[in-house]
């Protein structure tokens, strides 16, 4: 990727939540590259309250998918964010987005999800996470199943808000 700001900004704008993956594996070198980007993700006061569990086991991924993070069941690799923070917040969101961007830089798709209901406590038992830590955010990564994505019904969702409805300058404007 060049240092051209236009290309970099377009890359950032193209990042999308991916939920459809092929069964193709992701190499350990690529996983390590994604982890290295995550390791350098910022955190409040640089406290670095997060760690990652890399999950490739199909049974474990299926179980996590049953706890509300459905795309994890079919992705090649999942990154469970383990945190000292009591509830997911800025640090976990920053890390999750960084993992997604690193995956995209490798030509992969990624999605971020939170575990629901009993999932956060159950995953701690399943993966041996100490009780004082928290695990609710998971990032799924894999090769994009482009055919499955094309087959999805197009949602009649609204286009992006116009900039003047999105950004307010100096103070909130009720328009």
Phi, psi and omega per residue, in radians:
X1 nan 2.372 -3.130
X2 -1.403 3.020 3.102
X3 -1.552 0.182 3.132
X4 -1.147 2.050 -3.101
X5 -0.994 -0.608 -3.136
X6 -1.090 -0.772 3.122
X7 -1.168 -0.734 3.137
X8 -1.116 -0.767 3.130
X9 -1.132 -0.668 3.098
X10 -1.133 -0.716 3.084
X11 -1.015 -0.804 3.140
X12 -1.122 -0.720 -3.132
X13 -1.173 -0.504 -3.098
X14 -1.353 -0.205 -3.101
X15 -1.044 2.181 -3.137
X16 -2.304 2.670 3.044
X17 -1.188 2.193 3.119
X18 -1.982 2.338 3.134
X19 -2.175 -0.060 -3.065
X20 -2.052 2.059 -3.071
X21 -2.199 2.668 2.978
X22 -1.455 3.071 3.127
X23 -1.534 0.023 -3.115
X24 -1.120 2.368 -3.136
X25 -1.269 2.790 3.026
X26 -1.901 2.286 -3.060
X27 -1.153 2.720 3.115
X28 -1.121 -0.590 3.087
X29 -1.075 -0.737 3.124
X30 -1.180 -0.758 3.106
X31 -1.014 -0.779 3.131
X32 -1.119 -0.622 3.075
X33 -1.121 -0.727 3.097
X34 -1.133 -0.764 3.116
X35 -1.056 -0.689 -3.138
X36 -1.109 -0.696 3.072
X37 -1.111 -0.793 3.125
X38 -1.059 -0.665 -3.130
X39 -1.065 -0.494 -3.124
X40 -1.679 0.111 3.101
X41 -1.148 2.484 -3.129
X42 -1.273 2.829 3.063
X43 -2.602 2.764 3.134
X44 -0.992 2.219 -3.128
X45 0.956 0.380 -3.108
X46 0.900 0.633 3.142
X47 -1.312 -0.310 3.123
X48 0.843 1.066 -3.054
X49 -1.407 0.022 -3.022
X50 -1.964 2.675 3.002
X51 -2.408 2.885 -3.140
X52 -2.141 2.515 2.924
X53 -1.940 2.138 3.127
X54 -1.537 2.157 -3.049
X55 -2.124 2.077 3.075
X56 -2.065 -0.281 -3.092
X57 -1.105 2.144 -3.095
X58 -1.025 -0.684 -3.141
X59 -1.143 -0.731 3.116
X60 -1.154 -0.744 3.128
X61 -1.100 -0.701 3.099
X62 -1.075 -0.766 -3.141
X63 -1.077 -0.787 3.113
X64 -1.103 -0.667 3.069
X65 -1.056 -0.627 3.105
X66 -1.193 -0.345 -3.134
X67 -1.614 0.345 3.027
X68 1.919 -0.224 3.127
X69 -1.786 1.102 -2.985
X70 -0.861 -0.754 -3.121
X71 -1.075 -0.365 3.134
X72 -1.073 -0.552 -3.096
X73 -1.048 -0.506 -3.053
X74 -2.021 0.005 -3.125
X75 -1.366 2.903 3.117
X76 -1.334 -0.694 -3.103
X77 -2.584 2.474 3.088
X78 -2.103 2.578 3.094
X79 -2.061 1.895 3.100
X80 -1.556 2.170 -3.135
X81 -1.527 2.081 3.106
X82 -1.834 2.299 -2.981
X83 -2.396 2.653 2.981
X84 -1.412 -0.278 3.117
X85 -1.244 2.415 -3.069
X86 -1.150 -0.642 3.103
X87 -2.373 2.662 -3.106
X88 -1.013 2.392 -3.130
X89 -2.574 -2.565 -3.048
X90 -1.072 -0.797 -3.092
X91 -1.045 -0.790 -3.129
X92 -1.186 -0.678 3.108
X93 -1.141 -0.743 3.103
X94 -1.079 -0.798 -3.136
X95 -1.117 -0.788 3.135
X96 -1.035 -0.784 3.129
X97 -1.136 -0.677 3.101
X98 -1.095 -0.726 3.108
X99 -1.092 -0.711 3.114
X100 -1.104 -0.751 3.131
X101 -1.145 -0.698 3.114
X102 -1.116 -0.708 3.092
X103 -1.081 -0.786 3.138
X104 -1.080 -0.651 3.109
X105 -1.091 -0.455 3.083
X106 -1.590 0.115 3.133
X107 1.403 0.297 -3.115
X108 -1.818 2.873 3.019
X109 -1.748 2.774 3.139
X110 -2.700 2.757 3.089
X111 -2.576 2.690 3.135
X112 -2.032 2.453 -3.122
X113 -2.590 2.872 3.040
X114 -2.051 2.516 3.085
X115 -1.268 2.503 -3.069
X116 -1.932 2.893 3.034
X117 0.786 -2.079 -3.083
X118 -1.378 -0.090 -3.067
X119 -0.905 -0.879 -3.105
X120 -1.032 -0.670 3.124
X121 -1.381 -0.680 -3.113
X122 -1.149 -0.658 -3.134
X123 -1.179 -0.543 3.089
X124 -1.118 -0.741 3.101
X125 -1.155 -0.787 -3.094
X126 -1.064 -0.683 -3.002
X127 -1.891 0.132 3.070
X128 1.242 0.533 3.139
X129 -1.413 2.266 3.135
X130 -0.969 2.528 -3.043
X131 -1.067 -0.489 -3.108
X132 -1.375 -0.151 3.101
X133 -1.656 2.921 -3.088
X134 -2.195 2.483 -3.133
X135 -2.485 1.791 -3.114
X136 -2.313 -0.442 -3.062
X137 -1.781 2.352 3.138
X138 -2.397 2.462 3.113
X139 -2.002 2.173 3.086
X140 -1.672 2.467 -3.113
X141 -2.417 2.466 3.077
X142 -3.131 3.121 3.067
X143 -1.298 2.325 -3.060
X144 -1.254 2.270 3.016
X145 -1.487 1.555 -3.043
X146 -1.130 -0.600 3.109
X147 -1.117 -0.773 3.127
X148 -1.132 -0.654 3.124
X149 -1.169 -0.690 3.114
X150 -1.154 -0.570 -3.092
X151 -1.309 -0.277 3.134
X152 -1.107 2.449 3.061
X153 -1.103 2.333 3.109
X154 -1.228 2.174 3.117
X155 -1.320 2.423 3.140
X156 -1.398 0.484 -3.085
X157 -1.005 2.792 -3.131
X158 -1.270 2.630 3.023
X159 -1.182 3.015 3.120
X160 -1.027 2.563 3.071
X161 -0.997 2.551 2.995
X162 -1.100 2.645 -3.089
X163 -0.976 -0.660 -3.088
X164 -1.259 -0.203 3.024
X165 -1.693 -0.283 -3.104
X166 -1.621 -0.807 -3.045
X167 -1.892 2.330 3.074
X168 -1.987 2.402 -3.095
X169 -1.815 2.140 3.072
X170 1.298 -0.669 3.124
X171 -2.766 2.824 -3.132
X172 -1.213 2.303 -3.126
X173 -2.029 2.093 -3.084
X174 -1.236 -0.272 3.132
X175 0.817 nan nan
